[in-house]
Amino acid sequence: FWMLVGMVTAAHCQQKKCWRLWIRRPSSLPATITKNQPEPMNNDRLRIGIDLGWTVKGHKPTNERDLPAPDSFRVISELVRRGDVVYIISKVTSEQKARAEKWLQDYDFFNKTGVKPENLYFCFERKDKSLFVKALGIKMMIDDRAEVMAHLDYDVIKFLINPDADDLGRHKDHLFNTKIVKDWLEIERALF
């Protein structure tokens, strides 16, 4: 079930930019409850956004699109165990959304990592991930696309994992507070 995120879209529609942003509402929530506000946090917990395709799902060096990226599930589960709140934020088409949800289910992602299923968000444009990051209070983002990182606020810590050289070249002048890493082991070393 999908719902339009009015609070985020309204601000941009005032600028005459009506973006199509959608949030997945967990089927376990009654129809009268929506998840517009991030859960309360204490100061020790970090909100982390993570891309799905070529970040968690897929491995660029071997071109294995449908296998989990090496060490991704383990590192994500360590983040959840230490108390961080992890969100999956993925840019998809309608067809890709169905494949992504099936992949997450087939690999038992939520049970293996401890990420809550209601923390899964989809958008139609890469730049729109920045709206989710802001609305959810995310302070760290892990993605493989420099374009995504270029749209994030300066104060968001960014891990750019195994980026495409052309994408990196186009956006390198707009990357701030960004660490380029080759894999999840480098992310783990930086965070633990």
C-alpha positions as CSV (number, residue, x, y, z in Angstrom):
1,F,0.0,0.0,0.0
2,W,1.4,3.4,-1.0
3,M,0.6,6.9,0.2
4,L,1.7,10.3,-1.0
5,V,4.0,12.1,1.4
6,G,2.1,15.3,1.7
7,M,4.3,17.1,4.2
8,V,7.4,16.7,1.9
9,T,5.7,17.3,-1.4
10,A,3.8,20.4,-0.3
11,A,6.9,22.4,0.3
12,H,8.2,21.6,-3.2
13,C,4.9,22.1,-4.9
14,Q,5.0,25.7,-3.6
15,Q,8.2,26.0,-5.6
16,K,6.2,24.7,-8.6
17,K,8.1,21.4,-8.5
18,C,5.6,18.7,-7.8
19,W,7.7,15.6,-7.3
20,R,6.2,12.1,-7.1
21,L,7.3,10.8,-3.7
22,W,5.8,7.7,-2.2
23,I,6.3,6.0,1.1
24,R,5.6,2.3,1.7
25,R,3.2,1.9,4.6
26,P,3.7,-1.4,6.3
27,S,0.7,-3.7,5.9
28,S,0.8,-4.4,9.6
29,L,-0.3,-0.8,10.3
30,P,-4.0,0.0,10.4
31,A,-5.2,2.3,7.6
32,T,-5.8,5.1,10.0
33,I,-2.1,5.2,11.1
34,T,0.6,6.8,8.9
35,K,4.3,7.0,9.5
36,N,5.0,10.7,8.9
37,Q,7.2,11.3,12.0
38,P,10.5,9.5,12.7
39,E,10.6,7.5,15.9
40,P,12.1,9.4,19.0
41,M,15.8,8.9,19.6
42,N,18.2,9.3,22.4
43,N,21.6,11.0,21.6
44,D,23.5,7.8,21.4
45,R,21.6,6.4,18.4
46,L,22.3,7.4,14.8
47,R,19.8,7.5,12.0
48,I,21.4,5.8,8.9
49,G,20.0,5.7,5.4
50,I,21.2,3.0,3.1
51,D,20.6,2.5,-0.6
52,L,19.5,-0.9,-1.8
53,G,20.7,-1.5,-5.4
54,W,24.5,-1.9,-5.8
55,T,24.9,-1.0,-2.2
56,V,23.2,-3.9,-0.3
57,K,21.9,-5.8,-3.3
58,G,24.6,-6.6,-5.9
59,H,28.3,-6.4,-6.1
60,K,29.8,-4.2,-8.9
61,P,33.3,-5.7,-9.1
62,T,31.8,-9.2,-9.9
63,N,28.7,-7.8,-11.6
64,E,26.6,-10.1,-9.4
65,R,23.3,-8.0,-9.4
66,D,21.2,-10.4,-7.4
67,L,23.5,-11.5,-4.6
68,P,23.9,-9.5,-1.3
69,A,27.0,-7.3,-1.3
70,P,29.7,-9.0,0.7
71,D,29.5,-8.2,4.4
72,S,26.5,-5.9,3.9
73,F,24.0,-7.9,6.0
74,R,26.6,-8.4,8.8
75,V,27.6,-4.8,9.1
76,I,24.0,-3.6,8.9
77,S,23.0,-6.0,11.7
78,E,25.9,-4.7,13.8
79,L,24.6,-1.1,13.3
80,V,21.1,-2.2,14.4
81,R,22.5,-4.2,17.4
82,R,24.4,-1.1,18.7
83,G,21.2,0.8,18.6
84,D,21.3,2.8,15.4
85,V,18.1,3.2,13.4
86,V,18.6,2.0,9.8
87,Y,16.4,3.0,6.9
88,I,16.5,1.6,3.4
89,I,15.9,4.3,0.8
90,S,15.8,3.1,-2.8
91,K,15.1,4.8,-6.1
92,V,12.9,2.5,-8.2
93,T,10.4,2.3,-11.0
94,S,7.2,0.4,-10.3
95,E,8.7,-2.8,-11.8
96,Q,12.0,-2.4,-9.8
97,K,9.9,-1.9,-6.6
98,A,8.3,-5.3,-7.0
99,R,11.7,-7.0,-7.7
100,A,13.3,-5.2,-4.7
101,E,10.6,-6.3,-2.3
102,K,10.8,-9.9,-3.6
103,W,14.6,-9.8,-3.2
104,L,14.4,-8.5,0.4
105,Q,11.9,-11.3,1.2
106,D,13.9,-14.0,-0.6
107,Y,17.1,-13.1,1.3
108,D,15.2,-12.6,4.6
109,F,16.8,-9.2,4.8
110,F,14.7,-7.8,7.7
111,N,15.1,-10.9,10.0
112,K,18.8,-11.3,9.2
113,T,19.7,-7.6,9.7
114,G,17.2,-6.4,12.3
115,V,16.1,-3.5,10.1
116,K,12.4,-2.8,10.6
117,P,10.2,-3.5,7.5
118,E,8.5,-0.2,8.1
119,N,11.9,1.6,7.5
120,L,11.8,0.7,3.8
121,Y,11.2,3.8,1.6
122,F,11.1,4.1,-2.2
123,C,11.3,7.2,-4.5
124,F,11.2,7.7,-8.2
125,E,14.2,10.1,-8.6
126,R,17.7,9.8,-7.0
127,K,17.6,13.5,-5.9
128,D,14.4,12.8,-3.9
129,K,16.4,10.6,-1.5
130,S,17.5,13.9,0.1
131,L,13.9,14.7,1.0
132,F,13.6,11.4,2.9
133,V,17.0,12.0,4.6
134,K,15.8,15.4,5.8
135,A,12.3,14.3,6.8
136,L,13.6,11.2,8.8
137,G,16.4,13.1,10.5
138,I,19.1,10.8,8.9
139,K,22.6,11.9,9.7
140,M,24.5,9.2,7.7
141,M,23.9,7.9,4.2
142,I,25.5,5.0,2.4
143,D,25.0,4.9,-1.3
144,D,26.8,4.0,-4.5
145,R,25.7,7.1,-6.5
146,A,27.6,10.4,-6.2
147,E,24.5,12.1,-7.6
148,V,22.6,11.1,-4.5
149,M,25.3,12.4,-2.2
150,A,25.5,15.7,-4.1
151,H,21.9,16.5,-3.1
152,L,22.4,15.8,0.6
153,D,23.0,18.5,3.2
154,Y,26.6,19.2,4.3
155,D,26.1,17.9,7.8
156,V,25.1,14.4,6.6
157,I,28.0,12.0,6.8
158,K,28.3,10.2,3.5
159,F,29.9,6.9,2.6
160,L,30.1,6.5,-1.2
161,I,30.6,2.8,-1.8
162,N,32.4,1.7,-5.0
163,P,31.1,4.7,-7.1
164,D,30.9,4.7,-10.9
165,A,33.8,6.9,-12.3
166,D,31.6,8.9,-14.7
167,D,29.0,9.6,-12.0
168,L,31.7,10.6,-9.5
169,G,33.3,12.9,-12.1
170,R,30.0,14.7,-12.8
171,H,29.3,15.4,-9.1
172,K,32.7,15.6,-7.5
173,D,32.5,19.4,-7.0
174,H,29.3,18.9,-4.9
175,L,30.5,16.2,-2.6
176,F,31.1,17.4,1.0
177,N,31.7,15.3,4.1
178,T,32.0,12.2,1.8
179,K,34.2,9.2,2.3
180,I,34.7,7.0,-0.8
181,V,35.0,3.4,0.2
182,K,35.4,0.2,-1.9
183,D,33.3,-2.1,0.3
184,W,31.4,-2.8,3.5
185,L,34.6,-3.7,5.3
186,E,35.9,-0.2,4.9
187,I,32.6,1.2,6.3
188,E,32.8,-1.2,9.2
189,R,36.4,-0.1,10.0
190,A,35.3,3.5,9.9
191,L,32.3,3.0,12.2
192,F,33.4,0.4,14.8
